[in-house]
Each structure stands twice: as C-alpha cells, then as structure tokens.
C-alpha cells in the first residue's frame, strides 16, 4: 500500500516543513494551500492520512474534515492548530479527527509519531477487513457457518461448537493486536471510555500508563524489522507479567503501549510503571546471530482521572505529555502528569 499523505495549510513555511519531515520518513506527500484544493486532490488520489490546519482562508480545517469524512469515513485526519485550546481539539475529535497537533511544534518527532500511528491504524483496519474476507471466501463450509452465525445472532438459539469457535475467532481478530497478542487500539478506546464512566459515577480511582520504546527506530534500522517485532513481543510479555488481571495492557500503535489501571491511584500506578521500566531494562534482547544481546529501555508517563483530566482524551494527552518530559529528561524514566 502506497503511504500517501496530504498536507493542507495556507502558510507555505509550515506546510513545507511538515511535508519535508514526512517525506524524509518515506511517505509520499502532496501539498494543498487551501481546503478547496485539498478536496480536489483527495477525490483524485487515495490519501489514508491528511494533516490540515484548523484555520485557513476560505474553507476551514474543521469544514474540510467534515467533507473528507463524507467522502471516505475510514481516512485519518490530523488537525493542526496554533491556538492550543482544548476546545478546538475536542471539537475536531468529536467531528471525527484522528488526533491533533499544536503549533509551533515542540519536537518534529511528534509529527512523525502521529503519522506513524495513524498510518499503522489505517493499515491494521484494512488488513483486518482483508483477513475477514479471506475467511469468508475460503470454502463453502465457512460460508455456511458465517450465515449460521448471522442467523443465530438474531434468534439466539441452537448454538453449536463450530459456530462458537468461529465467533471467538472473529472476536479475537477485532480486539487483539496480531503481532503482540495485547488488546488493540480500538478495544482500548472503548475500554477506557467505559472505565472513565464507571470511575466517575462511583468516585473510584483510575489511572493510565503511556509507554514508548526508546530509540526504537534506530534499533529497527540497525537490526531489521524482524528483530524490531521481536522487541515488541518481548516488551508485551513483560507488560502482561507485570500487571494485574483487571488491568488492560494495550498496543497503542507502533512502539507505543498503554495500560489502563482501574481502582489504582497515581502513586501506585507510578510504582507499576517503574516495575515495568526496570523489567525492560534488565531483560536482554537477542538481536541476530553473531552479535551480542542488546538492551532497550522505555520512557513512561502516568496520568490519573480527576487529577489530570476528566475524560479519556485528556488522560491520554496528559500521559503522552509526561512521556515527552521523560524523553527530554534523558529517557529510561517515568514521569507523572503535572
């Protein structure tokens, strides 16, 4: 799949800078200086990911977002705003934006990270759809089971072992990350929203840990993507061994992970994050034959409901900011959201 990205901004300097950063990362980038021009390009080419400024002469970025979603709802749109207000970001997210970035950019790596997450999420969704279609068309028996599954969903009667197995397979495909076995981004977003509602209603504690693998791109470049996949699986096993059964460890995207910790204070969550950080640092990671084991580290941020935000998006944003501060402090660190 061609990794196309469209960058829309009426300021040539900002548009050119974002386009150059993404081009250097291997994306096929096109530019538009207005929402009207972006719509023309979008209808002509396939852009899985679009970066757009929220305020432009003529059509605004918010209006462009709404029209792009009408044309193709599965495309990911990242809003860029120089106003830094949560209201603008929340409005864009409610309208269907995938994420947002505040200008000026504190770190160009933020542009790369959000593009990578959006592209991987888009590809994962389409790969899941392809796998489902492959399963449906493989043989007549599977097709019959699928029809039986749809009928039984309505009638809720006459379940059988074959249909139950198929149901589990579809459910696993929908909520699990194929590489690591952790819960995927889609399941995480639904679970966090549900936990926030429950914790708010009953005044319970709720925290999240956002983790990012340090220098993961450098590791991939040096040892190859197969070794990179091995690293992600290794860290996933450490996560599952380090948290409780009620916790929800998730692969957020790329080399980023998030853990939801119900009934957990910020300080207890910090202790869990430190436990994970130490376990990763102490675990040797084999690379390739003939080369010695290497060691990776993680940077983590911890945020808690009410202390740092009142909804799911605020919690993730604050935890992500704490990760950024851990990175600036030298990496291999855990920081609390302020």
BELQUIVEN-V659437 format. One record per pair of residues at least 24 apart in sequence whose C-alpha atoms are under 10 Angstrom apart, sorted by the first residue. I is the first residue (numbers start at 1). J is the second residue. If there is no record, write none. Layout:
i = [I/I]
j = [J/J]
This chain:
i = [1/1/2/2/2/2/2/3/3/3/3/3/3/3/3/3/4/4/4/4/4/4/4/4/4/4/5/5/5/5/5/5/5/5/5/5/5/5/5/6/6/6/6/6/6/6/6/6/6/6/6/6/6/6/7/7/7/7/7/7/7/7/7/7/7/8/8/8/8/8/8/8/8/8/8/8/8/8/8/8/8/8/9/9/9/9/9/9/9/9/9/9/9/9/9/9/10/10/10/10/10/10/10/10/11/11/14/14/14/14/15/15/15/17/18/18/18/18/18/19/19/21/21/21/21/22/22/22/22/22/24/25/25/25/27/27/33/34/34/34/34/34/35/35/35/35/35/35/35/35/35/36/36/38/38/39/39/39/39/39/42/42/42/43/43/43/46/46/47/47/47/47/48/48/48/48/48/48/48/48/48/48/49/49/49/49/49/49/49/49/49/49/49/50/50/50/50/50/50/50/50/50/51/51/51/51/51/51/51/51/51/51/51/52/52/52/52/52/52/52/53/53/53/53/53/53/53/53/53/54/54/54/54/54/54/54/54/54/54/55/55/55/55/55/61/62/62/62/62/62/62/62/63/63/65/65/65/65/66/66/66/66/68/69/69/69/74/74/74/75/75/75/76/76/76/76/76/77/77/78/78/78/78/80/80/86/89/90/90/93/99/106/107/110/113/113/113/113/114/114/116/116/116/117/117/117/117/117/117/118/118/119/119/120/120/121/121/121/121/121/121/124/124/124/124/124/125/125/128/128/128/128/129/129/131/131/132/132/132/132/135/135/142/175/176/176/177/177/177/177/179/179/179/179/179/179/180/180/180/180/180/180/180/180/180/180/180/181/181/181/181/181/181/181/182/182/182/182/182/182/182/182/182/182/182/183/183/183/183/183/183/183/183/184/184/184/184/184/184/184/185/185/185/185/185/185/186/186/186/187/187/187/188/188/188/188/188/188/188/188/189/189/189/189/190/191/191/191/192/192/192/192/192/192/192/192/192/192/193/193/193/194/195/195/195/195/195/195/196/196/196/196/196/196/196/197/197/197/198/199/199/199/199/200/200/200/200/203/203/203/204/204/204/204/204/205/205/205/205/205/205/205/205/205/205/206/206/206/206/206/206/206/206/206/206/206/206/206/206/207/207/207/207/207/207/207/207/207/207/207/207/207/207/207/207/207/207/207/207/207/207/208/208/208/208/208/208/208/208/208/208/208/208/208/208/208/208/208/208/208/208/208/208/208/208/209/209/209/209/209/209/209/209/209/209/209/209/209/209/209/209/209/209/209/209/209/209/209/209/209/210/210/210/210/210/210/210/210/210/210/210/210/210/210/210/210/210/210/210/210/210/210/210/210/211/211/211/211/211/211/211/211/211/211/211/211/211/211/211/211/211/211/211/211/211/212/212/212/212/212/212/212/212/212/212/212/212/212/212/212/212/212/212/212/213/213/213/213/213/213/213/213/213/213/213/213/214/214/214/214/214/214/214/214/214/214/214/215/215/215/215/215/216/216/216/216/216/217/219/219/219/222/223/223/223/224/224/226/226/227/227/227/227/228/228/229/229/230/230/230/231/231/231/231/231/231/232/232/234/234/234/234/235/235/235/235/235/235/235/235/235/238/238/238/238/238/238/239/239/239/239/239/239/239/240/241/241/242/242/242/242/242/243/243/243/243/244/255/256/256/256/256/257/258/258/258/258/258/258/259/261/264/264/265/265/265/265/266/266/266/266/266/266/266/266/267/267/267/267/269/269/269/269/269/270/270/270/270/270/270/270/271/271/272/273/273/273/273/273/273/273/273/274/274/274/274/274/274/276/276/277/277/277/278/278/280/281/296/297/297/297/298/298/298/298/298/298/298/299/299/299/299/299/299/299/299/299/299/299/299/299/300/300/300/300/300/300/300/300/300/300/301/301/301/301/301/301/301/301/302/302/302/302/302/303/303/303/303/304/304/307/307/308/308/308/309]
j = [48/123/27/28/46/47/48/27/28/29/46/47/48/49/119/123/28/29/30/45/46/47/48/49/50/119/29/30/31/46/47/48/49/50/51/76/77/115/119/30/31/32/38/41/42/45/46/47/48/49/50/51/52/77/31/32/33/34/38/49/50/51/52/53/78/32/33/34/35/36/37/38/50/51/52/53/54/56/61/64/79/80/33/34/35/38/51/52/53/54/55/56/57/60/61/80/34/35/52/53/55/56/57/58/53/56/53/103/104/105/51/52/53/108/51/105/108/111/112/51/111/108/109/111/112/108/111/112/115/116/112/112/115/116/115/116/57/58/59/60/61/64/59/60/61/62/63/64/65/67/68/60/64/64/68/64/65/67/68/71/68/71/72/68/71/72/72/75/72/75/76/77/72/74/75/76/77/118/119/121/122/123/74/75/76/77/78/98/115/116/118/119/122/75/76/77/78/79/97/98/115/118/76/77/78/79/80/97/99/100/101/111/115/77/78/79/80/81/100/101/78/79/80/81/82/100/101/102/103/78/79/80/81/82/83/88/89/92/100/79/80/81/82/83/92/88/91/92/93/95/96/97/92/95/92/95/96/97/92/95/96/97/96/95/96/97/122/125/126/118/119/122/115/118/119/121/122/115/118/111/114/115/118/104/105/314/313/313/314/313/313/324/324/324/253/254/255/256/253/254/253/254/255/185/252/253/254/255/256/253/254/253/254/253/254/184/185/186/252/253/254/177/178/184/185/253/174/186/170/173/174/178/173/174/170/173/169/170/173/174/166/170/166/250/250/251/250/251/252/253/229/230/232/233/236/251/229/230/231/232/233/234/235/236/237/250/251/233/236/237/240/249/250/251/233/236/237/239/240/248/249/250/251/252/257/248/249/250/251/252/257/258/259/249/250/251/252/253/257/258/250/251/252/253/257/258/250/251/252/248/250/252/248/249/250/251/252/258/259/260/250/252/312/313/312/248/260/312/248/259/260/261/262/311/312/313/315/316/311/312/313/312/260/261/262/263/311/312/262/305/306/310/311/312/315/310/311/312/262/262/263/305/306/305/306/310/311/263/305/306/262/263/264/265/305/261/262/263/264/265/266/304/305/306/307/260/261/262/263/264/265/266/269/303/304/305/306/307/315/259/260/261/262/263/264/265/266/267/268/269/270/302/303/304/305/306/307/308/315/316/319/247/248/249/258/259/260/261/262/264/265/266/269/270/273/301/302/303/304/305/312/315/316/318/319/249/257/258/259/260/261/266/269/270/272/273/300/301/302/303/304/315/316/319/320/322/323/334/335/336/250/252/256/257/258/259/260/273/299/300/301/302/303/315/316/317/318/319/320/321/322/323/334/335/251/252/255/256/257/258/259/273/276/277/298/299/300/301/302/319/320/322/323/333/334/252/253/254/255/256/257/258/297/298/299/300/301/320/323/324/326/327/331/332/254/255/256/257/280/296/297/298/299/300/331/332/255/256/296/297/298/299/300/327/330/331/332/255/296/297/298/331/254/255/296/297/298/255/287/294/296/287/287/288/291/287/288/287/288/285/286/287/288/255/287/254/255/285/286/287/255/285/286/287/295/296/256/257/280/283/284/285/276/277/279/280/283/285/296/297/298/275/276/277/279/280/283/272/273/275/276/277/279/280/276/276/279/272/273/275/276/279/272/273/275/276/272/298/298/299/300/320/300/300/301/302/316/319/320/302/304/304/305/303/304/305/307/302/303/304/305/307/308/336/337/302/303/304/336/301/302/303/304/336/300/301/302/303/334/335/336/302/334/302/298/299/300/301/302/333/334/335/299/300/332/333/334/335/300/334/332/333/334/332/333/332/332/332/331/332/333/323/326/327/331/332/333/334/323/324/325/326/327/328/329/330/331/332/333/334/335/324/325/326/327/331/332/333/334/335/336/325/326/327/333/334/335/336/337/334/335/336/337/338/335/336/337/338/336/337/337/338/336/337/338/337]
